[in-house]
C-alpha cells in the first residue's frame, strides 16, 4: 500500500549534492512530492527534507540508495507521531469589502496571518500539517483562490532525538 513519507537527510554542504540526490530519484523513476533544503547549525552540513509516495519496498530502496551517496551522512524517516512536520503556504484569496472580514475570520480560526492587503485580494500565510492546510484551502476556496505557493514539508524529530553525524 502506498503512503506519503517524509525523509530527513543530513548531507555535506558541497556543490552538486542536491543534483546527485534528485538525479537518483529521476534515474529510478521515483517522484519527489516535496523537497526543502537549508543549512544547519554547522555551516559544513545541510538538511534536506524529501516527501515521497510509495510502498514499503520502494521506500526501503530509496533509503538504501540515498545512504550509498558519498555526501549523504544519514537518512531517517520522520514518522508523524515522533516528529514535528509542517509546511508553509502563501495563498492569495479574492477579497472585496463584503467578503474581507469573513476571510480574515477564517484565517484567525486557522491561526494564519494576513501578510498583504490589496483592494481586491488578501495574501495569507499559514503554517501547519498538510491536513490543516487542506482544511484551510477548503474554507477559502468559495471566495476564489487566485494563486498560492507551498514550501513542502519540513520537520524535526520530537524530544531529545537529534539528526547528527
C-alpha positions as CSV (number, residue, x, y, z in Angstrom):
1,X,0.0,0.0,0.0
2,X,1.4,3.4,-1.0
3,X,1.9,6.0,1.7
4,X,3.4,9.5,1.9
5,X,6.7,9.5,3.8
6,X,8.9,12.3,4.9
7,X,12.7,11.6,4.9
8,X,15.2,13.8,6.6
9,X,18.8,13.8,5.3
10,X,21.9,15.2,6.8
11,X,24.4,15.9,3.9
12,X,27.7,17.6,3.4
13,X,27.2,21.2,2.2
14,X,29.0,20.6,-1.1
15,X,28.4,21.7,-4.7
16,X,26.3,19.2,-6.6
17,X,24.8,17.2,-3.7
18,X,21.2,18.2,-4.4
19,X,21.8,17.4,-8.1
20,X,23.0,13.9,-7.2
21,X,20.1,13.2,-4.9
22,X,17.5,14.4,-7.4
23,X,19.3,12.5,-10.2
24,X,19.0,9.3,-8.1
25,X,15.2,9.8,-7.9
26,X,15.0,10.6,-11.7
27,X,17.1,7.5,-12.7
28,X,14.9,5.2,-10.5
29,X,11.7,6.8,-11.7
30,X,10.6,7.9,-8.2
31,X,8.7,11.1,-7.9
32,X,9.5,13.7,-5.3
33,X,6.3,15.2,-3.8
34,X,8.2,18.0,-2.0
35,X,11.8,19.0,-1.3
36,X,13.2,21.5,1.2
37,X,16.9,22.3,1.7
38,X,18.7,24.5,4.2
39,X,21.9,24.9,6.1
40,X,22.2,23.6,9.7
41,X,23.8,24.9,12.8
42,X,27.1,23.5,11.3
43,X,27.8,25.5,8.1
44,X,29.5,22.4,6.6
45,X,26.2,20.5,6.7
46,X,22.8,20.9,5.1
47,X,19.5,19.3,6.0
48,X,17.3,18.0,3.1
49,X,13.7,17.0,3.7
50,X,12.1,14.9,0.9
51,X,8.5,13.8,0.9
52,X,7.8,10.8,-1.4
53,X,5.0,8.4,-2.0
54,X,5.5,4.7,-2.3
55,X,5.0,1.3,-0.7
56,X,7.3,0.0,2.0
57,X,9.6,-1.8,-0.6
58,X,10.1,1.4,-2.6
59,X,10.7,3.5,0.5
60,X,13.3,0.9,1.8
61,X,15.0,1.0,-1.6
62,X,15.1,4.8,-1.7
63,X,16.7,5.0,1.8
64,X,19.3,2.4,0.8
65,X,20.2,4.2,-2.4
66,X,20.4,7.6,-0.6
67,X,22.7,6.1,2.0
68,X,25.1,5.0,-0.8
69,X,25.7,8.5,-2.0
70,X,29.0,9.8,-0.8
71,X,27.9,13.2,0.5
72,X,24.9,11.8,2.4
73,X,25.7,11.4,6.1
74,X,22.5,10.0,7.4
75,X,18.9,9.3,6.3
76,X,15.9,8.9,8.7
77,X,12.2,8.7,8.2
78,X,10.3,11.4,10.1
79,X,7.3,9.5,11.5
80,X,4.3,11.7,12.3
81,X,4.0,10.5,15.9
82,X,7.7,11.0,16.5
83,X,8.4,14.3,14.6
84,X,7.0,17.8,14.0
85,X,6.3,18.0,10.3
86,X,5.0,21.3,8.9
87,X,4.5,23.2,5.7
88,X,4.4,27.0,4.9
89,X,1.9,28.3,2.4
90,X,1.2,31.8,1.0
91,X,-2.3,31.9,-0.5
92,X,-3.8,34.9,-2.4
93,X,-7.6,35.0,-2.0
94,X,-10.0,37.2,-3.8
95,X,-11.5,39.6,-1.3
96,X,-13.7,42.7,-1.5
97,X,-15.4,44.9,1.0
98,X,-18.2,42.4,1.5
99,X,-16.0,39.3,1.9
100,X,-12.8,40.6,3.5
101,X,-13.9,40.3,7.1
102,X,-15.2,36.7,6.6
103,X,-11.9,35.6,5.1
104,X,-10.0,37.3,8.0
105,X,-12.2,35.4,10.4
106,X,-11.4,32.1,8.7
107,X,-7.7,33.0,8.8
108,X,-7.9,33.7,12.5
109,X,-9.6,30.3,13.1
110,X,-6.6,28.6,11.5
111,X,-4.1,30.9,13.3
112,X,-3.0,32.2,9.9
113,X,-1.5,35.6,9.3
114,X,-2.6,38.3,6.8
115,X,0.6,39.4,5.2
116,X,-0.7,41.6,2.4
117,X,-3.9,43.5,1.8
118,X,-4.9,44.9,-1.6
119,X,-8.1,46.3,-2.9
120,X,-9.2,43.0,-4.4
121,X,-7.2,40.4,-2.5
122,X,-5.6,39.2,0.7
123,X,-2.3,37.2,1.0
124,X,-2.5,34.8,3.9
125,X,0.4,33.0,5.4
126,X,-0.4,29.6,7.0
127,X,1.8,27.0,8.6
128,X,0.8,23.5,9.6
129,X,0.3,19.9,8.8
130,X,-1.0,19.0,5.3
131,X,-4.4,18.3,6.8
132,X,-4.6,21.8,8.4
133,X,-3.5,23.3,5.1
134,X,-6.1,21.3,3.1
135,X,-8.8,22.3,5.5
136,X,-7.9,25.9,5.1
137,X,-8.0,25.6,1.3
138,X,-11.5,24.1,1.5
139,X,-12.7,27.0,3.6
140,X,-11.4,29.8,1.4
141,X,-11.9,28.2,-2.0
142,X,-15.5,29.5,-2.3
143,X,-14.1,33.1,-2.1
144,X,-11.7,32.4,-5.0
145,X,-8.1,31.3,-4.7
146,X,-6.1,33.5,-7.1
147,X,-2.7,31.8,-6.6
148,X,-0.6,30.1,-3.9
149,X,2.8,28.7,-3.2
150,X,3.7,25.8,-0.9
151,X,7.1,25.2,0.7
152,X,6.7,21.5,1.0
153,X,7.1,19.5,4.2
154,X,10.0,20.2,6.6
155,X,10.5,18.7,10.1
156,X,12.4,17.8,13.2
157,X,12.3,14.8,15.5
158,X,10.5,15.4,18.8
159,X,12.1,15.4,22.2
160,X,15.8,14.7,22.6
161,X,16.4,12.9,19.3
162,X,18.8,14.8,17.1
163,X,19.8,14.2,13.5
164,X,23.6,14.2,13.8
165,X,26.9,13.0,12.3
